[in-house]
Amino acid sequence: MPDQLVNSHSPLLLLPAEILLLVFDCFFDTQQPQIRLESTERCYYNYSEAFSTLNALERTCRSLRLIAKEVLNTKCLWKFHKPIAAFTEGHSIRRKATHIEILRDAYSFPRPRDDYPWRPREELEQELNTWGYCPVDVKTALNEDPAQLELAFLVASSPDLQTFIMDGHHNFYGISSIDQRYELPVWLIPIIQVARKTPLNGMDHSFYRNLQTLDIEMQFSFDTSLAYLFLLPTLQTLRLSWMVSQIPFEDEANWPVKSRSSSVASLTLDEAEISGTLIRLFITSCRELSCFKYSNGSVEEMPLSCSAEIMSGLAQQQDTLRTLYLEPHQRGEYDYEGMTLTRIDGFHKPYALERLYTPFWALLGKPQSTYTGEGSWQYPQMRDVLPPRLQELSLYILPIMLSQEYNDGYLSLFSSVLPSDTKDLYLKWVHVECENVLECAPLPFDFWNIKNVFLEQGVDFDYIICGYEHL
């Protein structure tokens, strides 16, 4: 960097702080290392030099210290197939990492280790040994994917970590539990160990006191020790995606987290295939859960016992829960004909709920295949199955979930969401997504008439059909 940029008399210092922040941000051009994803060429962007320059600014320019420090302490974007060592050269820089983000399109390719300038194997193994143990399955990464260990070392040397987002694809190298039934990614071990009060060598209990966000792609792995994440004292947002475990959880008595004790306020379980008991325990571990999002990762219909466990847990958060996203089945063109699609009871219990997204059938059920428009079967009144203060309602509909014989009744059904007395009206917006409607086929119901009913009450109504939005 030219000397004039670090000169305290430089005209650069006269620029507004916002512009200076953009200038320094350019030192970490996150686009350049993202090009040519399939190429084996090394990235020649010199991260080490950029960090050193910015670190020098932070140390020598009092006027620029806060701006330089903000960029220095927050930039750590990395592609798995690029060496992470460039980010971590120098002990002082490594210990300042506060935000780590692994991008969604970051892949780990099974190429020979020598394709990239990783640190020598002996050096990596020596650092791994400082943890106090070195499992055999983790040692495999020394030869096949050193990036896994580099990330683990970065996490272990970042006591002031605030955000850790692992959204990229990765070859799984983890640590197995004693009974070999569960696995945990090696780069989560430092955080788990601190949370369970048994830090690795070189760490202590003061680590991760500022950790607020964890967003982890679990790559079809799972371990019950994930429960310890709820013991992190400042964790606010926890997202765990693609967790898979077919093993029933039967050790509820030894769950390490007291009911409603965790600081986690936003919990997301995306594409999860774990037992309903575990989901309930995740929910009830939170002291004041305000947002819960769950989507089922299986193409199979979610058992009623699982949905009952989830709603049981949410009922214990009825005074704090504001947002609920519940998708009990993967969206797509599956064999819905053979599914019961039984209504899930309990949406009305979280009385503080303001925003709800769920399939139409989960809230209201599905007519029997033999339904002819006559007889005792009927939808419940929507106001009876929804919380009283709901402001936003979003429903996902497939034609197979509906009955052609009930066509004229859907206007009345949607109207039933409105309270009898307008002074009790909290609802502000209703959104309907209707997919898999065949071309030239009649719409499942008259959206315009339904929309007019809501507009007359001052409630916005919009809908999407086959990807086309109508407002």
N, C-alpha and C positions, 0 to 999 in steps of 0.2 A: 504494500500500500504506500502511496506517496507520502513523504514526510509531512507535507503540508496538512494532511488530514488529521494528524495528531498534534499539530502545532496549535497551541492555545490561542494564537492570534489569527487563525485561519478564518476566512469569510464563511466557511462551512458552519461555524458555530452560530452564525447569525440567522440560519435557517430555522423555521419552526420545528418543534420537537417531532411533530407528525411526519414531516418530510425526512428528517434525520432517521427516524425509525424505518422508513421505507428504504433509505440508502443502505443502512446496515443490514436490513433484511435481505438485500441482494447478495450479500456475502454467502448466503445459504440458499442459493437457487435450487429449490427442491424439484424443479422440472428437469434440469439437466441430467441427473442420474436416473431419471425415469424413462429415458428414451432407449430404443433398441432393447426391449425386454428380453428378446430371444438371442441377443448377441452375446458372444463369449468375451468380447473386448472389455478390458478393464475401464472403469470410469476414471478419467484423469482429472476430474474436478478436485482441487486440493482442499479438502475440508480441514485438514490439519492447519494449513497456513491461514485459512479464513478464521478459524477459532483463535489461533495465536494472535492474529491482528486485532480481532475484536477484544480479546482478553487484555491486550496491551492498551487499547483505548479505555477499557474499564478501569485499568490500574493507573493510567497516566493523565487522563483528561477528566478533571473534576466536573467540568460542565457537561460531559457526555456520559458520565458514569452510570446514571440511572437508566438511560436509554440503551447503552451498550449492554448493561447487565441484563436487561429484560430480554433482549434477543439471545444473548449468550446462554442464559439459564433455561430457555424454553425451546430451543431448536434441537430436535433430535428426530428427524424423519429418515427412515432407513429402508432400503429394499433388501429382502433377505438374501438375494443372490449377489449383493455387494458387501464388501468387508465392513464390519462395524468398527473395526479397530481405529479407523481414521477419525471417528467421532470421539474416541476415548483416549487419545494419546495425551499423556500427562495426567498425573494424579489430581492436580487442582481442578482441571476441567471435568474429569470424570465425576468428581464428587459434587459438581454443581448441576448435574442433570435433574431438572424438575419435571420435564414433560417428555415422555417417550411415546411415539406413535409409529406403529408398523402399518403401512398402508394396505388396503384391501387387495390390491392387485400385486402385492409382493409375493413372489413365488420362490421356493427353494428347489433348485434343479439338481438332480443326482449326477453332478459332474465330478471329475476327480478333484481331490482337495487342492492339488497344485495349480489349478486353473486360476486361483485367486490368492492374493498376497496375505493369507492369514498369518497370524503369529505362529511361531514354531510350535509343534505339537507338545514339546516338552514344557514350554512356557505355559500353555493352556492347562496342561495336566498339573503342573506345579500350583497354579492358582486354584484349580479345582480342589486339590488336596488340602488347601488352607481352610476349606469349609469343614473339615473334620471327617469326611467320608467321601467315597467315590464309587457309587454303584456301578456294576458292570454294564447295565443297559445305558447309562449316561456316557460311559467311556466310548460307546459306539460313535457318538457325535464327534469325538475328537478326530476321527478319520473321515467320517462321511458328511458331517454338517457342523463345522465349528461355529457357525453363526448362532446356533442355539446356545452354546456356552458363552459366546461373547455377549449375547443379550442378557443371559443370567448374571454374568459378572457386572454388567452395567447396572442392572437393577440392584444387585447386592452392594454396589458402591455409591448408591444415590439415596442417602438418608432423608433428603428433603423432597423426594419425589411427590408430586401433586397429582399427576395424570399418567396413567399407563394404559395405552390402547393397543391391543394386539388384534388387529382385524385382518391380518394377512394369512395366507396359506403357509403351512410349514410341515416339514417332515417331523413326525412325532418322536421325540426322544424324551422319555420321562422317567420318573422314579416310581416304581411299583410298591404297593403296600405289602405287608408281610404275607397276606393270603393270596397275593397276585390277582386280586379281583378288580382292583382299581388302579388308575394311573394318573399322574399329575405332571404337567410340563415342567421341565427343569427350571425354566425362567420364572416360575411362580413360587419355587421353593423358598427363596429368601423372604418373600412377603409372608408366606404361610408360617414360616418358622418364627418370625418376629411376632406375628399375631397370636401364635400359640405359646408365646413366652419362652421359647427355646431358640434364640437367635443362633445363626451360624457363627463360626469363629470370625472375628474381625468386625462383627456387628454387635449392636446392643439394643436395649428396649426403646431407645430414643428414636430409632429409625421409623420412618413413615408416619410421623406425627402430623404431617400435613397432607397425607394422601387422601384425596377427595373423590377421584374418579378412577374406576377400574372397568375396562371394556375388553373382555377376553373371548376370542374365538377358540373354543376348546378342542376343535378338530376331532370330534366324536370320542373324546376321552371324558373321564369323570373320576372324581375321588371325593369321598365324604369329608376329607380335610378342607374342602372348599368352605365348609361351615365356619372355619376360623377367620375367614375374611370379614365376617360380620363383627368380629372383635376389634377391628381397626378403629381407633377412637374418633377419627374425623371423616371416615368414608361416607359420602353422600349418595353417590351414583354407582350402582353395580349392574353391569350387563354381562351375562354369561350366555354364549350362543353355541349351538351344536354340541350340547352335552348328551351323551348316550350311556345308559346303563340299564340292562335288562334284569338286574339283580334286585329283588325286593329289599327295601330297607326295613330292618326289624330291630334296630338298636336305638329307638327313640329315647329311651331312658338316659343314654349317654350322650345325647346331643349337647355340644359344648357351650351353646349360647342360651342364656336365659330368655324367657319370653318377653318380647317388647323391650329389649335392652339396647339394640344396635342403632347407630346413628344413620344407617342407610335409609334414605327417604325415597329414592327412585330405584326400583328393582325390575330388570328386564331379563326374561328367560326366553331366548329366541330359539326356535327349532329344537326344543328340548324333548328328549325321550327318557324321562326319569319318573320315578314313582310319585303318585299323588302325595304320599306322606312327606317325601323330601320337599316338594313344592310348598306344602303347607308349613313346614318347619322354616323354610326360607322366609316365607311371608311373616310368620309370627315372631321371628327373631327381630324384626324391625320395630323400633320404638314408636315412630310416627311415620308410617308409610303413606306417602302422598300420591305415588304413581306406580302402578303395577302393569307390566306388559308380559303376556305369555302367548307363545304360539307353539303348537304341537309339531314336532319334527317327523312324526310317523304318518304314513298313508292310511294306517288303520284308524278306525273310529276310537276316540278316547273313551276308556271305560267310565261308566257312571260313577264308580267309586273314586276315580281320579278327580272328576269335576266336583264331586261332593267335598273332597278334601280341600280343593282350591277355594271353593266358596266358604267353607268352614273357616279357613285361614283369613279370608278377606272380611268375614263378619267380625273378626277380632280387631280389624282396622277400620271399623265403620265410622269412627269419629274423625279420622284423618285422611282417608283415601279420597282423592280428588279426580284421578284419571285411571281408567281401567280399559286395557286392550286385551281381550280374551279371544283367541282363535283356537278352538279345540281340535281343529282338523286342518291339514295342509290344504291351501287353496289350489285348485287345478281341476282338470277333467278326470275325476276318479269315479268309481262305481258308487255313486250316492244312492242308487236304487236299492242296493242291498243293505243300506244303513238305516238304523232306526231314527237317528237324528232327534233324540229325545230332548225335550226342553230342559235347560239347566235352571234349577230353582235357586233363588237367593240374591238376584241382582238388586232387589229392593232393600236389602239389609244395610249396605253401606250408605247411610242417610246423608253423608256429606259429599257423595259422589257428584261431580259436575260434568264429566266427559266420559262417554261410554262408546267403545267400538267392539262389535261382536257380530257373528252371523245371525241372520234373521231367525233361523231355526233354534239357535241356542237360547234366544230370548223368548220365542213364542211357540216353538215346536213345529212339527210337520204333520199334516193330515195323513191318516192311514191310506194305504194304497187302494183300499176298497171304498174310500169315502166318495159319496155321490152327491153331496150337497144336502142330504137329509140326515136326520139322526141326531144323536146327543153330542157328537164331537164338535168343539168350537175352539177358536183361539181365545186366550185370556184377554181381558182389557189391558191395553199397554200401560195405562196409568197404575194398574194394580201390580205390575211386575217390575216397574222402574222406581228408582229412588226419587223422593219427593222434590229434590232441589236440582235435578238434572238440567244442565244448560245446553249440552251438545250430545246428539245421538247420531251414530254412524252405523249403518247396517249393511252387511254384505249378503247378496241374494243370488241364488241360482234358480232358474225356472223349476228344476227338479224338486226344490224345497217347497214349492207351492202347489195349490190345487186349482185346476181350471174350473172346477165346480164352485169354487168359492169366489170367483172373479169379482162379482158385484159387491162382495163383502169387504174387500180390502180398503175401500175408501172409509168405511165405518171403522175398520180396525186401526188405520193410521190416525184417524180423528180421535180415537180413544186415548191417545197419548196426552191430549190437552185436558187440563183439569176442568171440573165442573164449574168452578168459580175462577174467573180470570185473575183475581187478586192473588191466587196461588200459582200463577204461571211464572215459572223460572226458565222454561225452555226458550232458547234463542236460535238454534240451528239444528236442522235434520238433514242428514246426507244418506243417500242410498246408492250403493254400487250393485248393478245388476249385470252379471257376466254370463257368457255362453248362451246368449240369445241368438237363435238361428236367424240368418238373413231372411227377410220378408215374413218372418213369423210374427204373430201379434205380441204386443208387449204384455207382460204378466199382469199389469193393471194400468189404469189411467193416471199417469203421473201428473198431468196438468190439473185435473180436478183435485188431486191430493195436495198439490202445491198451492192451489187457490185457497184451500181450507186453512193452511198454515199462514199464508200471507194475510188473510183476514184477521188473524190474531197477532200479527206482527212478528211471526216466526219465519226465518229464512229456511227455504227448502231447495236443495239441489240434488241432482242425480247423475250418474254415469251409466251408460249402456254400451257394452262392448267396447269400452275404451273411449267413447265419445262423450264429452261432457256437455250437459244442457243446464243452463242456469235460468 
